[in-house]
Amino acid sequence: MSALTESPAWLAVEKHQSTLAQSTLSDLFKQDNHRFDRFSLQFEDMLVDFSKQHITNQTIDLLLALARHQNLEQWIGHMFNGEKINSTEDRAALHTALRSKKTVVLDGENISHKIGIVFERMARFSTAVHNGELRGYSGKPFSDVVNIGIGGSDLGPLMVTEALKPYGSNKIQLHFVSNVDGVQLYETLQHLNPATTLFIIASKTFTTQETMTNAYSAREWFVTHGGNKATVSRHFIAVSTNQDAVRQFGIETDNTFEFWDWVGGRYSLWSSIGLSIVLKIGMDNFQALLAGAEAMDQHFETTPLQHNIPVILGLLAIWQINFNGIRSHAILPYDQYLHRFPAYLQQLEMESNGKRITRHGEIVDYDTGTIIWGEPGTNGQHAFYQLLHQGTQTISADFLAPCQSQHPMGNHHQLLLANFFAQTEALMQGKNNQKAHAELVSQGFSEEEIKKLLPHKTFPGNRPTTSILFKKLDPRTLGTLIAMYEHKVYVQSIIWDINPFDQWGVELGKQLTNKILPELEQEKAITSHDASTNGLIYFFRNNQ
Ligand code: F6P
């Protein structure tokens, strides 16, 4: 047993869970008329209702005691103060500095100043592209921008530009290429004119195999379809922390937008990785996104733990995962514009907290991380909600929706929200035998038919959900929402005593890829792998 799972704070939550498990969520609602007021928090235009979580006041008190036992308040301070909390890479995690209006100093250097310079360049560049001051080799203005990146260098900008489509300029069509599968690049390029296309090579390290392969192929396409080597520099720009590698690729410093190693890849949309965002929605909207995130940062840094939204959300996740055995969490946005939000959060949570070693190098004896997935409602309702309602596993979920639609149309939005509310109510309440029986009787079924159907018509309920409503999905609200989840992930990591800012788990696959790639291109006998991998390689070689 580890110090954490042996601690009185942990054991107290465990003991409380075994008592609370005897009552259902419906019971808890019946016992307390003020549950909604007690277990919901508001921040600006956003409401976070966690009353449909299987908790009582005591649960929150005990989870807060656990947070204090893990020194959460101090760790929040460590992050904002720029301490090197990414211990395995000896780096700070200062994505909050990118959106802070205060001056942030790191290792004696005013990094706010450096950030300001880059943001100014991004604004100037985007204006110059929009007003045609910057043009392609033929003298025509740019019509298309292709962001080539993967992971954090793709998912953040892609999710944000999809979410904020109503705020986007029609002058620029934005495309994202991430997969090393050539079909994505092919499908993107075949509709584009090299003379009016601008490529952003977005990579923190500028060594990521997928991104560099796509970047070289895009350059090859450019020079063989009308452009030439001399005009590459007008059409290719880079966003990276690795200036040397950018130069080696052939992109000049003037065409490079830098960021810094204290910005983690999955926390980088706030940096120059957001250049594609700026090109699409403009600098003012990007600043509004940053301002929304900063507001949430301040809330997280200064609000007492019991009223602190990311803290409560993080602790509820701990409650679900570690004390209720719920290891799958759905993100269900009732907003089509948020259709990439689940994928974005998947990287944020799973790459951050998918760890099994503590900050002190010990193997954990408790679950960390969780499986994050999801789809926009109402599509999910007609696909996987069956399992949420009647499956054997309990899955927790966040439901998210704006109160105002960006494009009101008849009663679509009311219908959408009616579905949202109905689903969370159904997941919580379920339907017992008695109710299901009465319904079948009223529908005219015979007792014999009812006997057969009844077990299928009941719902266990008791499925925990959190509902997040906001007025409108505008840049500020989106910034707030993303920062809220970033901090929630951080809170979980502190309870688990793991480093959420590294990602060593992606390395082994990369190493083996490098070993296997030449084997696919040769005729030599392959014996160095296990029988399955050898067999797969042979089958591929014989059929490619
Ligand atoms: O392999 C994982 C990862 O390092 C992510 O953390 C990161 O967002 C992604 O690859 C892309 O990295 P880069 O921006 O350096 O190309």
Residues whose N, C-alpha, C, O or C-beta is under 5 A from the ligand:
A	BS01	F6P	I150 G151 G152 S153 A202 S203 K204 T205 F206 T208 T211 G265 R266 Q503 V506
